[in-house]
Each structure stands twice: as structure tokens, then as C-alpha cells.
Amino acid sequence: MPTIHPTHPFRTDQANIERLTSLLLYLGQPKRGSTEKDNMALRLWASSTANALGVSCASKAHLFPSFSLSRCFSTVLDGLKYATSHEWVKHEGSVATIGITDHAQDHLGEVVFVELPEPGVSVSKGGSFGAVESVKATSDVNSPISGEVIEVNSKLSESPGLINSSPYEEGWMVKLKPSSPSDLESLMGPKDYTKFCEEEDAAH
Amino acid sequence: MTTSQARKIGLPLMNLVRLKGAPILQQLHLEEQLLRTSSDNWCIINDGTNSPTIVMGISGKPAELIELELVLQNRVPVIRRFTGGGTVIVDRGTLFVTFICNKDAIPGLQPYPSPIMSWSRLLYKEVFRGIGDFDLRENDYVFDNRKFGGNAQSITKNRWIHHTSFLWDYDVKNMAYLKLPTRAPEYRSARGHEEFICRMKDYLPRSAFIENTIKAVGTYFSSRSIQSEAIDTSPDTAFPHSTKLLTKQELEAVFSSR
């Protein structure tokens, strides 16, 4: 008979906690092909279930001292356009925000330095506008569209790791004034980009 | 036609350039130009460089990485190269091997740091077969647990470069120019320079390493030798190198601002 804590009716013994935690950790992770909205819903469910069960999803380091659930699948967001070189574009009116995708940051590793252009510089579709350094490698970042740089993310000089932890939000790299609206038409939507990443990974 | 000849027909072409004692700045300028402006695959082997030079990675900060006072006093040149990675001091005892490849040159290889590093491990496993306990530890080539080769890469949209400086031999006193890096691989385990690194000359002859490397390259490519003089480096193909020799004034400014 499992031990039941009097104030947490569903808290069970250690083995059950470990099994439940594994399941919740798995369910809380982003899934290939699902949108950020789906993944957020799953994470919220996992978190609220964990709370109800008296189990913490955030960390169970003492249960799994050398265990880490590696992220097998990358996040792809709705509402963005994607390049085959793994950059994303968010087009809002006369401003386009650009960064690298979750797939890219995952394959590059820990970003330690980011090289960005100066505002006022013109960039061409497919051309390099900067680079990220990840431990031993420097990798070009290419612009999915043509335009003029109007703002760069100055936080990246002190916190280059934002590209790893928040590739679509805090890790944005540049904002452009697009010069050719038709550039966006040749980019991929979320579903096509997801498929592209799957095919690329499967081919290697 | 022999079997090996038939097999080579299907392999991508590799231009092999052998240098001896070429200045490291010249080598790096050549590499950056070939990465950015050529569409061929290249393997460059430089057997030693002519004078001791400190080479930092693209984001290297002199104040953090080198003993500035000593470097300025002894006028040791300091270069910031176009690839990532750490700081080395190179001289006649350093052997350089560089691969510059199109992203589809090696079947099944994704153009990202870790897969390229893993491929290089396979190649060098062949080079050092039967010679010492060779492996790749994090991003370094080691015999047993001691580093003898350091790597750096640059990846563009359609090409990549992976270059290595091998410690054939080193002068202990040159290590005094380098600070212990704040970012170090875990396997280093806080060891000082002399406990962490080893000399390749204790394992195989210099010529054997070069010949083994050329042979291993032949597993993946059909090689042809190119004389460095034949490579077009005229002003018409001028390329704005990001690899730079830091000036005395720049180093002095950093030293003064500590």
C-alpha cells in the first residue's frame, strides 16, 4: 500500500513520483511538428497536473542526478516565415524582425558571441548580415529578405545565450525596413519549415 | 581501370596545397579568401610557421587571453582570426591542417560544428591508427587525456572550414604569453599548460603525419596538388579579410585601460 501524505491526497511513494515525473517532463517538452501554442498548452497541463499531484516538474535533480531529458524536437512558431538557412522573419507593417530558429541554435550549440551589423547598413536576401560564435565555430547568419537595418538587439553583446534560450523572442537579432515585399513570398511557412527540418535531419 | 581508380571517379575533388614555414597571417588570409570566394574543396597543410605568433579566435579579448606586458615587451605578433575558438601560440613546431569544403562534399554530413568535428575525428583516427590512444575530447584532439591539436571552424551558407593547429613540439617559455582561459573544456580539469598538452613528436615522425593525413584525405576525396603560387590572390580577387594583425597601438591601448 503506497504511503499517502495527509495534506496531499495524491502524493504517493518514491517510485510513483519518479514515474510520474518522467511522464510529466516528457509531456512538458515541445514536440516536433506542433506549434508553440500546442506546446504551451501541453506545458501548462503538465505543470498544473504536477502541482495537483504535489510533484515539481521544474527540477527533480535529486531524483535524477545525472539525467537530462534532451530536446529531440525543435520549436517552430506560427505567424513567422522561414528560410532554408534556418533564419525566421516576423513581418509587422514596415518592420521585419529576424533571428535564427530553434533548430539552428540547437545544432550550433552554446552561443558565446554575436556579431551584428550597424543600423543603416543594407542587407540583401540570402546575404550574410552577421555571425554567431558557438565555442569553436563562427557561423554566418543570412538575411531572408532585403532591407535596411533599423535596429539591432544590443542585449546580445552581454547575453549571447539569449539566442539559445529564447531564439524567437529575446534572442531576436536585427530589425529591417524591408525593401522588397515579394521577398517574403518565397519563404516557408511553419508547416513547410517543419517538414524541411525533418527531411534535412533524415537525409544525414 | 583498377578498383581504386574506379572508386576515386565518384569522389569529389580536393585541391591539396602544401606549404612549409608560411607565415600564419598569410595562411589565414588565404584560407578566408578560399572559403568566401572559391567553390572548390581545399586541403592546406602548412609545415610550421616562420615566427612565434599568438592567434586568438574571432571574439578574443587580448586583456583576458594574453599576458600583455610580456607580449608588448617581446614584440610578439598577435592575430585575431576569422574562425571561432580559443587562443594559441604558434611557431616552427606547429603543424597546420585545414579543410575547406562545400557543404555537400561529404555525403550525409550536416554543416554544423558538431558533425564536422565528428567527421574530422574519423579522418584523424585513420591518420593515427596504431599510434597512441587518439581521440576527440570535447573539441580537442588528444592522445590519452592530453591535447595536441586544437580546432576552429567557420560555417557559411554553402561552405565550411575546419582548421587545426597541431603541437608537433612547443617551447615551454612561449606558454608564458598565454593566460589560463576562463572558458576551458571540462576534461582540462584545471590542469596547467604542461600537464594538459603533449607533443606529437613523441608519437610519430613529422613526415609520417603529413603522409598519413594526405592518405586519409584520399578516403573521402580525389586529391590533386596545387602550388600555392597558382592560387589567384590578385587585387581583382581582393577580399576584405576579417583576420587582422593587431597593432602595437591597439595592444598598448588595451594594456593601459586595465
Interface residues (C-beta under 8 A of the other chain):
Chain A: S85 H107 L108 G109 V112 F113 E115 G126 S128 A131 E133 S134 V135 K136 A137 T138 S139 D140 N142 E200 D201 A203 H204
Chain B: G57 I58 S59 F82 T83 G84 G85 G86 G108 L109 Q110 Y112 P113 S114 P115 I116 M117 N139 N151 A152 Q153 S154 I155 T156 K157 R183
